Amino acid sequence: MKNNMLNRFATGAALLLVSLPLIACGGGNNDSTSSGTSTTSFWSGHTYLLSLKKGDWSVPRGVGADLFGVAPAFMFDVEGSGENLTTTLGYGPGTVTDASMNPVAVTADNVMQDPCGPTTTAMFSAANSPKSTINIPQMKMHVLNSGATPPLQVTADVFNLTFTDILPNGTTPSTTGSLVATMDFKQLYVLFASLGPTRDAASVCQALSDHYTPSTCTTDDCKVKCETCPNASASDTPTCLTVEADQIGAVEADNLKVSTITTVDPTACADSTLPSQ
């Protein structure tokens, strides 16, 4: 499989958001007075931006070369009191182009929220600052392959999107955070234009396995392969792949405003379909 095919695949490690009521749990900020009275976490009232580079992606090995430019940048608008916090999660394109038209990571000054991606609200605890865990069991993510002709887009399922220790310690960004997400190719397969008009989820999973399985792999344990999705039965065809980014951290970006999106333009955000046979 040609590497440029994967480079154009908008997975949206990565990828971002659903109008389902989702719950996140985990650590947070342990701010308390000497009398034991809980105070508001430092994170409350702030907005944070998580932008990812090629080298941040670690699973499958080498996936960063393909996800950079298509995986989104995440925006966290945090509110709450004491240890009980809520984040409104939005996202936008993970890269912009420089003067030479090369993709570069976004910043708080140039990121734009995706109007086709419904925002997600998730609760998390602020009990063990600077540790934190924000987990979203299932969400819908709008994913775009702008390199295809014509451009292709779908809104696809992402499972178990988990951000661990990505929030800063005060104003000091984390360097030990991680992101894990499981993507379902039952919708995303449409984006793989270079696999031809007869592509489906199974052929995309096979292409990913061929591309990412190490040449030294001789057993099934080291083989990169799709797995059964969390919402599927054991007899269903495996169509999900889990990706991971490590040693990442969000930065404070209070100039950003995460707009709540509950409905999207049905025409502008409509899923692409395969060309007629």
ChimeraX commands (.cxc) that place a marker at each C-alpha (Angstrom):
marker #1 position 0.00,0.00,0.00 radius 0.5
marker #1 position 1.34,3.37,-0.90 radius 0.5
marker #1 position 2.21,5.53,2.05 radius 0.5
marker #1 position 0.56,8.60,0.52 radius 0.5
marker #1 position -2.81,6.85,0.75 radius 0.5
marker #1 position -2.50,6.64,4.47 radius 0.5
marker #1 position -1.17,10.16,4.69 radius 0.5
marker #1 position -4.46,11.37,3.23 radius 0.5
marker #1 position -6.62,9.33,5.54 radius 0.5
marker #1 position -8.40,11.57,7.99 radius 0.5
marker #1 position -8.78,9.27,10.98 radius 0.5
marker #1 position -9.24,11.71,13.38 radius 0.5
marker #1 position -6.97,10.13,15.89 radius 0.5
marker #1 position -6.99,11.02,16.86 radius 0.5
marker #1 position -10.21,11.74,15.29 radius 0.5
marker #1 position -13.99,13.91,17.20 radius 0.5
marker #1 position -17.56,14.79,18.48 radius 0.5
marker #1 position -20.85,13.37,19.53 radius 0.5
marker #1 position -24.04,14.64,21.00 radius 0.5
marker #1 position -24.32,11.57,23.24 radius 0.5
marker #1 position -24.24,12.11,27.00 radius 0.5
marker #1 position -20.79,10.76,27.83 radius 0.5
marker #1 position -19.02,10.40,31.17 radius 0.5
marker #1 position -15.33,10.73,31.94 radius 0.5
marker #1 position -13.76,9.81,35.23 radius 0.5
marker #1 position -10.39,9.90,36.85 radius 0.5
marker #1 position -7.88,12.11,38.57 radius 0.5
marker #1 position -7.73,15.85,38.70 radius 0.5
marker #1 position -6.66,18.73,40.87 radius 0.5
marker #1 position -6.36,18.34,44.62 radius 0.5
marker #1 position -6.80,21.97,45.68 radius 0.5
marker #1 position -7.83,22.34,49.30 radius 0.5
marker #1 position -7.28,24.78,52.11 radius 0.5
marker #1 position -5.46,23.96,55.32 radius 0.5
marker #1 position -8.83,23.50,57.02 radius 0.5
marker #1 position -9.74,20.77,54.52 radius 0.5
marker #1 position -12.32,22.83,52.65 radius 0.5
marker #1 position -12.22,22.06,48.93 radius 0.5
marker #1 position -11.50,24.97,46.59 radius 0.5
marker #1 position -12.03,25.31,42.89 radius 0.5
marker #1 position -9.49,23.53,40.69 radius 0.5
marker #1 position -7.02,25.63,38.74 radius 0.5
marker #1 position -8.34,24.00,35.57 radius 0.5
marker #1 position -11.83,25.42,36.06 radius 0.5
marker #1 position -12.57,28.49,33.97 radius 0.5
marker #1 position -9.80,27.80,31.46 radius 0.5
marker #1 position -9.62,26.48,27.90 radius 0.5
marker #1 position -6.88,24.11,26.78 radius 0.5
marker #1 position -5.59,23.08,23.34 radius 0.5
marker #1 position -4.06,19.67,22.59 radius 0.5
marker #1 position -2.21,19.64,19.25 radius 0.5
marker #1 position -0.29,16.54,18.13 radius 0.5
marker #1 position 2.94,16.10,16.14 radius 0.5
marker #1 position 4.10,13.17,14.04 radius 0.5
marker #1 position 6.39,11.86,16.75 radius 0.5
marker #1 position 3.64,11.85,19.39 radius 0.5
marker #1 position 1.89,8.84,17.83 radius 0.5
marker #1 position 3.34,5.56,19.05 radius 0.5
marker #1 position 0.81,2.77,18.32 radius 0.5
marker #1 position 0.91,1.33,15.73 radius 0.5
marker #1 position 4.56,2.21,15.30 radius 0.5
marker #1 position 5.01,4.73,12.50 radius 0.5
marker #1 position 1.36,5.76,12.40 radius 0.5
marker #1 position 2.31,9.39,13.11 radius 0.5
marker #1 position 3.53,9.85,9.55 radius 0.5
marker #1 position 0.00,9.11,8.38 radius 0.5
marker #1 position -2.03,10.77,11.13 radius 0.5
marker #1 position -0.19,14.10,11.13 radius 0.5
marker #1 position -2.26,16.41,8.99 radius 0.5
marker #1 position -5.50,14.51,9.48 radius 0.5
marker #1 position -5.76,13.89,13.23 radius 0.5
marker #1 position -7.56,16.78,14.91 radius 0.5
marker #1 position -6.53,19.29,17.52 radius 0.5
marker #1 position -8.66,19.00,20.67 radius 0.5
marker #1 position -10.14,21.90,22.62 radius 0.5
marker #1 position -11.15,21.50,26.26 radius 0.5
marker #1 position -13.36,24.14,27.89 radius 0.5
marker #1 position -13.27,23.29,31.62 radius 0.5
marker #1 position -15.79,24.45,34.23 radius 0.5
marker #1 position -16.86,23.34,37.71 radius 0.5
marker #1 position -16.27,23.78,41.41 radius 0.5
marker #1 position -14.31,21.79,43.96 radius 0.5
marker #1 position -13.23,18.44,42.54 radius 0.5
marker #1 position -16.20,18.09,40.19 radius 0.5
marker #1 position -15.32,19.38,36.75 radius 0.5
marker #1 position -16.95,19.28,33.33 radius 0.5
marker #1 position -15.23,19.76,30.01 radius 0.5
marker #1 position -16.88,20.68,26.74 radius 0.5
marker #1 position -14.76,18.98,24.10 radius 0.5
marker #1 position -14.50,20.39,20.59 radius 0.5
marker #1 position -11.96,19.86,17.85 radius 0.5
marker #1 position -10.60,21.30,14.65 radius 0.5
marker #1 position -8.04,20.51,11.94 radius 0.5
marker #1 position -4.78,19.26,13.40 radius 0.5
marker #1 position -2.58,21.21,10.99 radius 0.5
marker #1 position -2.39,24.39,8.96 radius 0.5
marker #1 position -0.03,25.13,6.07 radius 0.5
marker #1 position 2.96,27.44,6.28 radius 0.5
marker #1 position 4.17,29.87,3.58 radius 0.5
marker #1 position 5.63,26.92,1.66 radius 0.5
marker #1 position 2.33,25.01,1.90 radius 0.5
marker #1 position 3.81,22.46,4.29 radius 0.5
marker #1 position 1.57,21.21,7.12 radius 0.5
marker #1 position 2.50,22.50,10.57 radius 0.5
marker #1 position 0.83,21.92,13.94 radius 0.5
marker #1 position -1.90,24.34,14.89 radius 0.5
marker #1 position -1.73,26.83,17.75 radius 0.5
marker #1 position -4.35,28.69,19.76 radius 0.5
marker #1 position -3.98,31.57,17.29 radius 0.5
marker #1 position -4.83,29.63,14.13 radius 0.5
marker #1 position -7.01,26.67,15.13 radius 0.5
marker #1 position -10.63,26.68,13.98 radius 0.5
marker #1 position -13.38,24.53,15.46 radius 0.5
marker #1 position -14.96,21.99,13.08 radius 0.5
marker #1 position -18.58,23.10,12.46 radius 0.5
marker #1 position -19.50,19.54,11.40 radius 0.5
marker #1 position -18.37,18.01,14.71 radius 0.5
marker #1 position -20.95,18.05,17.54 radius 0.5
marker #1 position -19.33,18.91,20.85 radius 0.5
marker #1 position -19.19,16.42,23.71 radius 0.5
marker #1 position -19.59,17.19,27.41 radius 0.5
marker #1 position -17.68,14.95,29.82 radius 0.5
marker #1 position -17.37,14.97,33.59 radius 0.5
marker #1 position -14.12,14.26,35.40 radius 0.5
marker #1 position -12.71,14.55,38.90 radius 0.5
marker #1 position -10.10,16.98,40.17 radius 0.5
marker #1 position -8.87,14.83,43.05 radius 0.5
marker #1 position -5.27,13.98,42.21 radius 0.5
marker #1 position -3.77,16.95,40.43 radius 0.5
marker #1 position -1.82,17.06,38.23 radius 0.5
marker #1 position -3.04,13.59,37.27 radius 0.5
marker #1 position -6.33,13.39,35.40 radius 0.5
marker #1 position -8.31,11.03,33.19 radius 0.5
marker #1 position -10.99,12.09,30.73 radius 0.5
marker #1 position -12.71,9.09,29.16 radius 0.5
marker #1 position -15.38,9.18,26.45 radius 0.5
marker #1 position -16.82,5.69,25.87 radius 0.5
marker #1 position -18.30,6.44,22.44 radius 0.5
marker #1 position -18.57,9.48,20.23 radius 0.5
marker #1 position -19.25,10.54,16.65 radius 0.5
marker #1 position -16.35,12.21,14.86 radius 0.5
marker #1 position -16.46,14.16,11.60 radius 0.5
marker #1 position -13.44,13.11,9.54 radius 0.5
marker #1 position -12.23,14.72,6.31 radius 0.5
marker #1 position -9.88,13.52,3.57 radius 0.5
marker #1 position -9.19,16.85,1.84 radius 0.5
marker #1 position -6.54,15.24,-0.38 radius 0.5
marker #1 position -9.03,13.11,-2.28 radius 0.5
marker #1 position -10.59,14.33,-5.54 radius 0.5
marker #1 position -13.27,15.26,-4.77 radius 0.5
marker #1 position -12.68,15.63,-1.00 radius 0.5
marker #1 position -14.31,12.90,1.08 radius 0.5
marker #1 position -15.89,13.12,4.53 radius 0.5
marker #1 position -17.77,10.90,6.96 radius 0.5
marker #1 position -18.99,11.07,10.53 radius 0.5
marker #1 position -17.75,7.88,12.16 radius 0.5
marker #1 position -17.74,6.11,15.52 radius 0.5
marker #1 position -14.76,6.46,17.86 radius 0.5
marker #1 position -14.69,4.33,21.00 radius 0.5
marker #1 position -12.94,4.68,24.36 radius 0.5
marker #1 position -11.35,8.03,23.61 radius 0.5
marker #1 position -9.18,8.50,26.70 radius 0.5
marker #1 position -6.97,11.45,27.64 radius 0.5
marker #1 position -4.67,10.65,30.56 radius 0.5
marker #1 position -2.63,13.33,32.37 radius 0.5
marker #1 position -2.83,15.79,29.47 radius 0.5
marker #1 position -3.86,18.82,31.54 radius 0.5
marker #1 position -1.13,21.13,32.87 radius 0.5
marker #1 position 0.25,21.36,36.40 radius 0.5
marker #1 position -0.73,24.96,36.98 radius 0.5
marker #1 position 0.71,26.72,33.95 radius 0.5
marker #1 position 3.32,24.03,33.24 radius 0.5
marker #1 position 2.23,21.74,30.37 radius 0.5
marker #1 position 2.34,18.00,30.91 radius 0.5
marker #1 position 4.99,15.93,29.14 radius 0.5
marker #1 position 3.65,12.56,30.27 radius 0.5
marker #1 position 0.11,12.60,28.89 radius 0.5
marker #1 position -1.41,10.06,26.53 radius 0.5
marker #1 position -4.34,9.67,24.15 radius 0.5
marker #1 position -5.92,6.35,23.18 radius 0.5
marker #1 position -8.76,5.93,20.69 radius 0.5
marker #1 position -10.39,3.03,18.86 radius 0.5
marker #1 position -11.62,3.82,15.34 radius 0.5
marker #1 position -14.32,1.94,13.41 radius 0.5
marker #1 position -13.70,1.50,9.68 radius 0.5
marker #1 position -17.30,0.52,8.90 radius 0.5
marker #1 position -17.74,4.20,8.04 radius 0.5
marker #1 position -14.14,5.38,7.65 radius 0.5
marker #1 position -13.35,3.01,4.75 radius 0.5
marker #1 position -14.98,5.49,2.37 radius 0.5
marker #1 position -12.05,7.88,2.89 radius 0.5
marker #1 position -9.45,5.48,1.43 radius 0.5
marker #1 position -9.87,6.65,-2.17 radius 0.5
marker #1 position -6.63,5.08,-3.41 radius 0.5
marker #1 position -7.96,1.58,-2.62 radius 0.5
marker #1 position -10.47,1.94,-5.42 radius 0.5
marker #1 position -14.26,1.96,-5.78 radius 0.5
marker #1 position -14.74,-1.58,-4.44 radius 0.5
marker #1 position -13.06,-0.88,-1.09 radius 0.5
marker #1 position -14.77,-1.83,2.15 radius 0.5
marker #1 position -13.89,-2.09,5.84 radius 0.5
marker #1 position -12.20,-5.47,5.40 radius 0.5
marker #1 position -9.92,-4.30,2.59 radius 0.5
marker #1 position -8.92,-1.21,4.56 radius 0.5
marker #1 position -8.09,-3.31,7.63 radius 0.5
marker #1 position -5.97,-5.60,5.45 radius 0.5
marker #1 position -4.13,-2.63,3.94 radius 0.5
marker #1 position -3.40,-1.21,7.40 radius 0.5
marker #1 position -2.13,-4.58,8.58 radius 0.5
marker #1 position 0.16,-4.92,5.56 radius 0.5
marker #1 position 1.52,-1.41,6.08 radius 0.5
marker #1 position 2.10,-1.40,9.83 radius 0.5
marker #1 position 3.04,-4.98,10.70 radius 0.5
marker #1 position 6.85,-5.05,11.18 radius 0.5
marker #1 position 8.78,-7.02,8.58 radius 0.5
marker #1 position 10.39,-8.94,11.44 radius 0.5
marker #1 position 7.01,-10.11,12.75 radius 0.5
marker #1 position 6.63,-13.89,12.48 radius 0.5
marker #1 position 3.78,-14.51,14.96 radius 0.5
marker #1 position 0.21,-13.32,15.28 radius 0.5
marker #1 position 1.03,-11.49,18.53 radius 0.5
marker #1 position 3.04,-8.78,16.79 radius 0.5
marker #1 position 0.74,-8.41,13.80 radius 0.5
marker #1 position -1.18,-5.16,13.44 radius 0.5
marker #1 position -4.80,-6.06,12.82 radius 0.5
marker #1 position -8.33,-4.81,13.28 radius 0.5
marker #1 position -10.24,-6.00,16.33 radius 0.5
marker #1 position -13.88,-6.54,17.15 radius 0.5
marker #1 position -15.50,-3.19,17.93 radius 0.5
marker #1 position -16.83,-2.56,21.44 radius 0.5
marker #1 position -20.43,-2.33,20.19 radius 0.5
marker #1 position -20.19,-5.47,18.01 radius 0.5
marker #1 position -20.90,-9.13,18.71 radius 0.5
marker #1 position -18.13,-11.71,18.73 radius 0.5
marker #1 position -19.31,-13.05,15.37 radius 0.5
marker #1 position -19.01,-9.67,13.62 radius 0.5
marker #1 position -16.12,-8.93,11.29 radius 0.5
marker #1 position -13.34,-7.06,13.15 radius 0.5
marker #1 position -13.34,-3.47,11.85 radius 0.5
marker #1 position -11.76,-1.44,14.68 radius 0.5
marker #1 position -8.16,-0.34,15.19 radius 0.5
marker #1 position -6.72,1.30,18.32 radius 0.5
marker #1 position -4.15,4.10,18.05 radius 0.5
marker #1 position -2.16,5.81,20.79 radius 0.5
marker #1 position -0.17,9.01,21.27 radius 0.5
marker #1 position 2.25,9.44,24.20 radius 0.5
marker #1 position 4.28,12.13,25.98 radius 0.5
marker #1 position 1.77,14.82,25.09 radius 0.5
marker #1 position 0.23,17.75,26.96 radius 0.5
marker #1 position -2.39,20.45,26.45 radius 0.5
marker #1 position -1.55,24.14,26.75 radius 0.5
marker #1 position -3.66,26.91,28.22 radius 0.5
marker #1 position -5.50,28.77,25.44 radius 0.5
marker #1 position -8.05,31.07,27.04 radius 0.5
marker #1 position -8.41,33.05,23.81 radius 0.5
marker #1 position -10.24,30.02,22.35 radius 0.5
marker #1 position -13.98,29.72,22.66 radius 0.5
marker #1 position -15.48,26.25,22.29 radius 0.5
marker #1 position -18.89,26.76,20.74 radius 0.5
marker #1 position -21.53,24.20,21.67 radius 0.5
marker #1 position -22.58,22.31,18.54 radius 0.5
marker #1 position -25.65,20.08,18.77 radius 0.5
marker #1 position -26.81,20.12,15.15 radius 0.5
marker #1 position -24.85,20.41,11.91 radius 0.5
marker #1 position -25.63,21.45,8.35 radius 0.5
marker #1 position -27.06,18.27,6.77 radius 0.5
marker #1 position -25.82,19.27,3.33 radius 0.5
marker #1 position -22.34,20.58,4.09 radius 0.5
marker #1 position -21.65,17.77,6.58 radius 0.5
marker #1 position -23.25,14.86,4.68 radius 0.5
marker #1 position -21.29,11.61,4.47 radius 0.5
marker #1 position -19.53,10.91,1.17 radius 0.5
marker #1 position -20.44,7.73,-0.68 radius 0.5
marker #1 position -18.50,5.43,-2.97 radius 0.5
marker #1 position -18.65,6.26,-6.68 radius 0.5
marker #1 position -21.18,4.37,-8.78 radius 0.5
marker #1 position -19.91,1.08,-10.15 radius 0.5
marker link #1:1,2 radius 0.2
marker link #1:2,3 radius 0.2
marker link #1:3,4 radius 0.2
marker link #1:4,5 radius 0.2
marker link #1:5,6 radius 0.2
marker link #1:6,7 radius 0.2
marker link #1:7,8 radius 0.2
marker link #1:8,9 radius 0.2
marker link #1:9,10 radius 0.2
marker link #1:10,11 radius 0.2
marker link #1:11,12 radius 0.2
marker link #1:12,13 radius 0.2
marker link #1:13,14 radius 0.2
marker link #1:14,15 radius 0.2
marker link #1:15,16 radius 0.2
marker link #1:16,17 radius 0.2
marker link #1:17,18 radius 0.2
marker link #1:18,19 radius 0.2
marker link #1:19,20 radius 0.2
marker link #1:20,21 radius 0.2
marker link #1:21,22 radius 0.2
marker link #1:22,23 radius 0.2
marker link #1:23,24 radius 0.2
marker link #1:24,25 radius 0.2
marker link #1:25,26 radius 0.2
marker link #1:26,27 radius 0.2
marker link #1:27,28 radius 0.2
marker link #1:28,29 radius 0.2
marker link #1:29,30 radius 0.2
marker link #1:30,31 radius 0.2
marker link #1:31,32 radius 0.2
marker link #1:32,33 radius 0.2
marker link #1:33,34 radius 0.2
marker link #1:34,35 radius 0.2
marker link #1:35,36 radius 0.2
marker link #1:36,37 radius 0.2
marker link #1:37,38 radius 0.2
marker link #1:38,39 radius 0.2
marker link #1:39,40 radius 0.2
marker link #1:40,41 radius 0.2
marker link #1:41,42 radius 0.2
marker link #1:42,43 radius 0.2
marker link #1:43,44 radius 0.2
marker link #1:44,45 radius 0.2
marker link #1:45,46 radius 0.2
marker link #1:46,47 radius 0.2
marker link #1:47,48 radius 0.2
marker link #1:48,49 radius 0.2
marker link #1:49,50 radius 0.2
marker link #1:50,51 radius 0.2
marker link #1:51,52 radius 0.2
marker link #1:52,53 radius 0.2
marker link #1:53,54 radius 0.2
marker link #1:54,55 radius 0.2
marker link #1:55,56 radius 0.2
marker link #1:56,57 radius 0.2
marker link #1:57,58 radius 0.2
marker link #1:58,59 radius 0.2
marker link #1:59,60 radius 0.2
marker link #1:60,61 radius 0.2
marker link #1:61,62 radius 0.2
marker link #1:62,63 radius 0.2
marker link #1:63,64 radius 0.2
marker link #1:64,65 radius 0.2
marker link #1:65,66 radius 0.2
marker link #1:66,67 radius 0.2
marker link #1:67,68 radius 0.2
marker link #1:68,69 radius 0.2
marker link #1:69,70 radius 0.2
marker link #1:70,71 radius 0.2
marker link #1:71,72 radius 0.2
marker link #1:72,73 radius 0.2
marker link #1:73,74 radius 0.2
marker link #1:74,75 radius 0.2
marker link #1:75,76 radius 0.2
marker link #1:76,77 radius 0.2
marker link #1:77,78 radius 0.2
marker link #1:78,79 radius 0.2
marker link #1:79,80 radius 0.2
marker link #1:80,81 radius 0.2
marker link #1:81,82 radius 0.2
marker link #1:82,83 radius 0.2
marker link #1:83,84 radius 0.2
marker link #1:84,85 radius 0.2
marker link #1:85,86 radius 0.2
marker link #1:86,87 radius 0.2
marker link #1:87,88 radius 0.2
marker link #1:88,89 radius 0.2
marker link #1:89,90 radius 0.2
marker link #1:90,91 radius 0.2
marker link #1:91,92 radius 0.2
marker link #1:92,93 radius 0.2
marker link #1:93,94 radius 0.2
marker link #1:94,95 radius 0.2
marker link #1:95,96 radius 0.2
marker link #1:96,97 radius 0.2
marker link #1:97,98 radius 0.2
marker link #1:98,99 radius 0.2
marker link #1:99,100 radius 0.2
marker link #1:100,101 radius 0.2
marker link #1:101,102 radius 0.2
marker link #1:102,103 radius 0.2
marker link #1:103,104 radius 0.2
marker link #1:104,105 radius 0.2
marker link #1:105,106 radius 0.2
marker link #1:106,107 radius 0.2
marker link #1:107,108 radius 0.2
marker link #1:108,109 radius 0.2
marker link #1:109,110 radius 0.2
marker link #1:110,111 radius 0.2
marker link #1:111,112 radius 0.2
marker link #1:112,113 radius 0.2
marker link #1:113,114 radius 0.2
marker link #1:114,115 radius 0.2
marker link #1:115,116 radius 0.2
marker link #1:116,117 radius 0.2
marker link #1:117,118 radius 0.2
marker link #1:118,119 radius 0.2
marker link #1:119,120 radius 0.2
marker link #1:120,121 radius 0.2
marker link #1:121,122 radius 0.2
marker link #1:122,123 radius 0.2
marker link #1:123,124 radius 0.2
marker link #1:124,125 radius 0.2
marker link #1:125,126 radius 0.2
marker link #1:126,127 radius 0.2
marker link #1:127,128 radius 0.2
marker link #1:128,129 radius 0.2
marker link #1:129,130 radius 0.2
marker link #1:130,131 radius 0.2
marker link #1:131,132 radius 0.2
marker link #1:132,133 radius 0.2
marker link #1:133,134 radius 0.2
marker link #1:134,135 radius 0.2
marker link #1:135,136 radius 0.2
marker link #1:136,137 radius 0.2
marker link #1:137,138 radius 0.2
marker link #1:138,139 radius 0.2
marker link #1:139,140 radius 0.2
marker link #1:140,141 radius 0.2
marker link #1:141,142 radius 0.2
marker link #1:142,143 radius 0.2
marker link #1:143,144 radius 0.2
marker link #1:144,145 radius 0.2
marker link #1:145,146 radius 0.2
marker link #1:146,147 radius 0.2
marker link #1:147,148 radius 0.2
marker link #1:148,149 radius 0.2
marker link #1:149,150 radius 0.2
marker link #1:150,151 radius 0.2
marker link #1:151,152 radius 0.2
marker link #1:152,153 radius 0.2
marker link #1:153,154 radius 0.2
marker link #1:154,155 radius 0.2
marker link #1:155,156 radius 0.2
marker link #1:156,157 radius 0.2
marker link #1:157,158 radius 0.2
marker link #1:158,159 radius 0.2
marker link #1:159,160 radius 0.2
marker link #1:160,161 radius 0.2
marker link #1:161,162 radius 0.2
marker link #1:162,163 radius 0.2
marker link #1:163,164 radius 0.2
marker link #1:164,165 radius 0.2
marker link #1:165,166 radius 0.2
marker link #1:166,167 radius 0.2
marker link #1:167,168 radius 0.2
marker link #1:168,169 radius 0.2
marker link #1:169,170 radius 0.2
marker link #1:170,171 radius 0.2
marker link #1:171,172 radius 0.2
marker link #1:172,173 radius 0.2
marker link #1:173,174 radius 0.2
marker link #1:174,175 radius 0.2
marker link #1:175,176 radius 0.2
marker link #1:176,177 radius 0.2
marker link #1:177,178 radius 0.2
marker link #1:178,179 radius 0.2
marker link #1:179,180 radius 0.2
marker link #1:180,181 radius 0.2
marker link #1:181,182 radius 0.2
marker link #1:182,183 radius 0.2
marker link #1:183,184 radius 0.2
marker link #1:184,185 radius 0.2
marker link #1:185,186 radius 0.2
marker link #1:186,187 radius 0.2
marker link #1:187,188 radius 0.2
marker link #1:188,189 radius 0.2
marker link #1:189,190 radius 0.2
marker link #1:190,191 radius 0.2
marker link #1:191,192 radius 0.2
marker link #1:192,193 radius 0.2
marker link #1:193,194 radius 0.2
marker link #1:194,195 radius 0.2
marker link #1:195,196 radius 0.2
marker link #1:196,197 radius 0.2
marker link #1:197,198 radius 0.2
marker link #1:198,199 radius 0.2
marker link #1:199,200 radius 0.2
marker link #1:200,201 radius 0.2
marker link #1:201,202 radius 0.2
marker link #1:202,203 radius 0.2
marker link #1:203,204 radius 0.2
marker link #1:204,205 radius 0.2
marker link #1:205,206 radius 0.2
marker link #1:206,207 radius 0.2
marker link #1:207,208 radius 0.2
marker link #1:208,209 radius 0.2
marker link #1:209,210 radius 0.2
marker link #1:210,211 radius 0.2
marker link #1:211,212 radius 0.2
marker link #1:212,213 radius 0.2
marker link #1:213,214 radius 0.2
marker link #1:214,215 radius 0.2
marker link #1:215,216 radius 0.2
marker link #1:216,217 radius 0.2
marker link #1:217,218 radius 0.2
marker link #1:218,219 radius 0.2
marker link #1:219,220 radius 0.2
marker link #1:220,221 radius 0.2
marker link #1:221,222 radius 0.2
marker link #1:222,223 radius 0.2
marker link #1:223,224 radius 0.2
marker link #1:224,225 radius 0.2
marker link #1:225,226 radius 0.2
marker link #1:226,227 radius 0.2
marker link #1:227,228 radius 0.2
marker link #1:228,229 radius 0.2
marker link #1:229,230 radius 0.2
marker link #1:230,231 radius 0.2
marker link #1:231,232 radius 0.2
marker link #1:232,233 radius 0.2
marker link #1:233,234 radius 0.2
marker link #1:234,235 radius 0.2
marker link #1:235,236 radius 0.2
marker link #1:236,237 radius 0.2
marker link #1:237,238 radius 0.2
marker link #1:238,239 radius 0.2
marker link #1:239,240 radius 0.2
marker link #1:240,241 radius 0.2
marker link #1:241,242 radius 0.2
marker link #1:242,243 radius 0.2
marker link #1:243,244 radius 0.2
marker link #1:244,245 radius 0.2
marker link #1:245,246 radius 0.2
marker link #1:246,247 radius 0.2
marker link #1:247,248 radius 0.2
marker link #1:248,249 radius 0.2
marker link #1:249,250 radius 0.2
marker link #1:250,251 radius 0.2
marker link #1:251,252 radius 0.2
marker link #1:252,253 radius 0.2
marker link #1:253,254 radius 0.2
marker link #1:254,255 radius 0.2
marker link #1:255,256 radius 0.2
marker link #1:256,257 radius 0.2
marker link #1:257,258 radius 0.2
marker link #1:258,259 radius 0.2
marker link #1:259,260 radius 0.2
marker link #1:260,261 radius 0.2
marker link #1:261,262 radius 0.2
marker link #1:262,263 radius 0.2
marker link #1:263,264 radius 0.2
marker link #1:264,265 radius 0.2
marker link #1:265,266 radius 0.2
marker link #1:266,267 radius 0.2
marker link #1:267,268 radius 0.2
marker link #1:268,269 radius 0.2
marker link #1:269,270 radius 0.2
marker link #1:270,271 radius 0.2
marker link #1:271,272 radius 0.2
marker link #1:272,273 radius 0.2
marker link #1:273,274 radius 0.2
marker link #1:274,275 radius 0.2
marker link #1:275,276 radius 0.2
marker link #1:276,277 radius 0.2
view
